[in-house]
Amino acid sequence: MNPAGARPCLNPLFRMQWEQAQQSWVLLYPEGMVKLNQSAAEILRRCDGERDMQGIVTDLEQAFSATGLAADVNAFLEIARAQRWVVWK
């Protein structure tokens, strides 16, 4: 579980960028690259260290006219933390 009130941000070991050749967002790191699907990219783009998980969920729900995304966002952020793509402030 993510710490209450903590704010996720991209681990400084990774850089996220749009890859024209891949037509997708990718995470670059010294040993390689991770191609992100659209959902993962949208979540990680909001991991700026300013928003907590609820802020990210609210922004995604507004941007995509959706509701009930909290469980999916939390599950993804758990995976992203295990992969060390994000750290929590």
KOLKOL-515903 format. One line per 5 residues: number of its first residue (from 1); for each residue x, y, z of C-alpha. Coordinates in pm, whole numbers, always signed. Example, Ala and Ser with C-alpha at 12.3 -4.5 7.8 and 13.67 -1.06 7.14 Angstrom:
BEGIN
1 = +1230/-450/+780; +1367/-106/+714 .
END
This chain:
BEGIN
1 = +0/+0/+0; +121/+349/-79; +187/+575/+218; -104/+808/+299; -40/+1157/+168 .
6 = +283/+1053/-3; +348/+1187/-350; +496/+962/-618; +759/+1092/-856; +966/+932/-1128 .
11 = +1284/+774/-998; +1579/+992/-1110; +1741/+681/-1261; +1468/+680/-1527; +1373/+933/-1793 .
16 = +1033/+931/-1956; +1000/+1055/-2312; +789/+1022/-2625; +960/+790/-2872; +848/+878/-3224 .
21 = +986/+553/-3369; +787/+350/-3114; +483/+580/-3131; +464/+554/-2752; +600/+683/-2424 .
26 = +905/+500/-2293; +1110/+491/-1977; +1480/+510/-2049; +1743/+386/-1806; +2114/+301/-1838 .
31 = +2050/-67/-1916; +1766/-22/-2161; +1414/+97/-2226; +1061/+12/-2115; +782/+75/-2366 .
36 = +472/+197/-2181; +111/+137/-2273; -119/+440/-2279; -258/+385/-1928; +86/+346/-1771 .
41 = +212/+657/-1950; -86/+866/-1839; -33/+765/-1476; +344/+814/-1480; +314/+1153/-1651 .
46 = +124/+1266/-1343; +384/+1134/-1097; +548/+1472/-1055; +604/+1471/-679; +336/+1739/-641 .
51 = +21/+1524/-644; -67/+1244/-407; -239/+933/-535; -586/+1085/-493; -476/+1391/-691 .
56 = -352/+1167/-971; -678/+969/-970; -888/+1287/-973; -689/+1429/-1264; -717/+1105/-1464 .
61 = -1092/+1074/-1397; -1145/+1432/-1515; -920/+1395/-1820; -1090/+1077/-1938; -1445/+1134/-1809 .
66 = -1418/+820/-1598; -1488/+715/-1241; -1363/+442/-1011; -1000/+447/-1124; -844/+450/-775 .
71 = -794/+73/-743; -633/+45/-1088; -407/+346/-1032; -302/+216/-691; -230/-131/-834 .
76 = -18/+18/-1111; +173/+241/-870; +252/-64/-657; +400/-233/-964; +586/+86/-1059 .
81 = +731/+108/-709; +836/-260/-717; +1006/-196/-1053; +1166/+116/-898; +1014/+339/-1165 .
86 = +867/+565/-896; +972/+676/-551; +751/+832/-285; +813/+1173/-128 .
END
